[in-house]
C-alpha cells in the first residue's frame, strides 16, 4: 500500500533580527515549523496559567473582552469565554 501525504507550505517574510533571535532558540534538528509549534504551545500554556490572575476593574474588562470579541477570524460565543461585565 502506498500512501502519499502532501503538506502545503507558506513563505513568510521576517527581518534578519527576528531570524537571528529565532535561530538562538531553535533546537538542533528542529525545523522552523516545529519551532513555531513549540513556541505557540508555550505561549498558550503560559496564557492559560495566568488567565484570571489579575484583578481588573470594569473598564479594563470591557477593553480586553471587547477587543477579543470584535476580532475577525474565529467567532467567539459567550459559552467559549464565560460571562463578563
Secondary structure, DSSP 8 states (H G I E B T S, - for coil): ---------------HHHHHHHHHH--TT--HHHHHHHHHHHHHHHHHHHTT-S---HHHHHHHHHHHHT-SSS---HHHH----
